[in-house]
Amino acid sequence: MSFSDLFDSGFQKRNQGHFAAIVRIAMSDGVITDEEKAFLDRLAGRLDISDRDYKEILKDYMTHPINPPTSYDKRLERLYDLARMVYADNHLGERQTDILERLAVGLSFSPENVSYVVDKALKLVNSGVDSDDFAEKIKNMNR
């Protein structure tokens, strides 16, 4: 196995972990709605999750390792990526804020201010900021 194969495998496992975490959040209310399923389908494509892995994760999402962000900066990176995906996903309509709030709580953002963080995140993504500006503005949004 080459070094690049190891990197690809690690990257793929990380994406599977991200996807499993999102499935776990979607299942937090016990059901995946049609809108959530459509979002998961598109997200799996963006994360390069194979059909086989997709079905396996949906079937048994609790057994897949979750790679939680280990720092606030990593949580902001993941929030930025998710906000961009949710924002770009026009099929979610009014539910985009709802779904992103659940994902943000899953990323360990406080339930007390998650609505404020998500509102700011979606506004920043809508304005076209890059990841560095996004992180800086989220970090300083209370100042």
C-alpha positions in Angstrom: 0.0 0.0 0.0 1.4 3.4 -1.0 1.5 6.5 1.2 -1.2 8.1 -0.9 -3.4 5.1 -0.4 -3.1 5.5 3.4 -3.9 9.2 3.1 -6.9 8.5 0.9 -8.1 5.8 3.3 -7.8 8.2 6.3 -9.6 11.0 4.4 -12.4 8.6 3.4 -12.8 7.3 7.0 -13.0 10.9 8.2 -15.7 11.7 5.7 -17.5 8.5 6.7 -17.3 9.6 10.4 -18.6 13.1 9.5 -21.5 11.5 7.5 -22.3 9.1 10.3 -22.4 12.0 12.8 -24.8 13.9 10.6 -27.0 10.7 10.2 -27.0 10.4 14.0 -28.2 14.0 14.3 -30.8 13.5 11.7 -32.0 10.4 13.6 -32.1 12.2 17.0 -35.9 12.5 16.7 -36.2 8.9 15.7 -37.0 9.4 12.0 -35.3 10.7 8.9 -37.8 12.9 6.9 -37.9 12.9 3.2 -36.2 16.3 3.2 -33.4 15.0 5.5 -33.0 11.9 3.3 -32.7 14.0 0.2 -30.1 16.2 2.0 -28.2 13.0 3.1 -28.2 11.7 -0.4 -26.6 14.9 -1.7 -24.2 15.1 1.2 -23.0 11.5 0.6 -22.2 12.5 -3.0 -20.3 15.6 -1.8 -18.3 13.5 0.7 -17.6 10.8 -1.8 -19.4 8.1 0.3 -20.0 5.0 -1.8 -23.5 3.5 -2.1 -22.3 0.5 -0.1 -20.9 2.6 2.7 -24.0 4.9 2.6 -26.4 2.0 3.1 -24.2 0.5 5.9 -24.0 3.8 7.7 -27.8 4.4 7.5 -28.5 0.9 8.7 -26.1 1.0 11.6 -25.0 4.6 12.1 -24.3 4.1 15.9 -21.4 1.8 15.3 -19.4 4.1 13.1 -16.8 6.2 14.8 -17.4 9.8 15.1 -14.5 12.2 14.8 -15.6 15.2 16.7 -13.7 18.4 16.2 -11.0 18.7 18.8 -10.8 22.5 18.9 -13.0 25.5 18.5 -11.3 26.4 15.2 -12.0 22.9 13.8 -15.7 23.2 14.9 -15.8 26.5 13.0 -14.4 24.9 9.9 -17.0 22.2 10.1 -19.8 24.7 10.7 -18.6 26.7 7.7 -18.6 23.6 5.5 -22.0 22.5 6.7 -23.5 26.0 6.4 -22.3 26.2 2.8 -23.8 22.8 2.1 -27.1 23.6 3.8 -27.3 27.0 2.2 -26.5 25.7 -1.3 -29.1 23.0 -0.9 -32.2 24.9 -2.2 -34.3 21.8 -1.6 -34.4 22.3 2.1 -36.2 25.7 1.9 -37.4 26.8 5.3 -35.9 23.7 7.0 -32.3 24.7 6.3 -32.1 26.7 9.6 -33.7 23.9 11.5 -31.3 21.3 10.2 -28.2 23.5 10.6 -29.2 24.2 14.2 -29.3 20.5 15.0 -26.0 20.0 13.3 -24.4 22.9 15.2 -25.6 21.5 18.5 -24.0 18.2 17.4 -20.8 20.2 16.9 -21.0 21.3 20.6 -22.3 24.8 20.0 -24.4 25.8 23.0 -28.2 25.1 22.6 -28.8 28.5 24.3 -27.2 30.5 21.5 -27.3 28.1 18.5 -30.0 30.1 16.7 -27.9 33.2 16.9 -24.8 31.3 15.6 -26.7 29.6 12.8 -28.3 32.9 11.7 -25.0 34.6 11.6 -23.4 31.6 9.8 -26.0 31.6 7.1 -25.8 35.3 6.6 -22.0 35.1 6.3 -22.2 32.2 3.7 -24.8 34.2 1.8 -22.5 37.2 1.6 -19.7 34.9 0.2 -17.1 35.1 2.9 -14.2 32.6 2.8 -13.5 30.2 5.7 -11.0 32.5 7.4 -13.3 35.5 7.4 -16.2 33.2 8.5 -14.2 32.0 11.5 -13.1 35.5 12.5 -16.6 36.9 12.3 -18.2 34.1 14.2 -15.5 34.4 16.9 -16.1 38.1 17.2 -19.8 38.3 16.7 -20.5 39.3 20.3 -18.1 42.2 20.2 
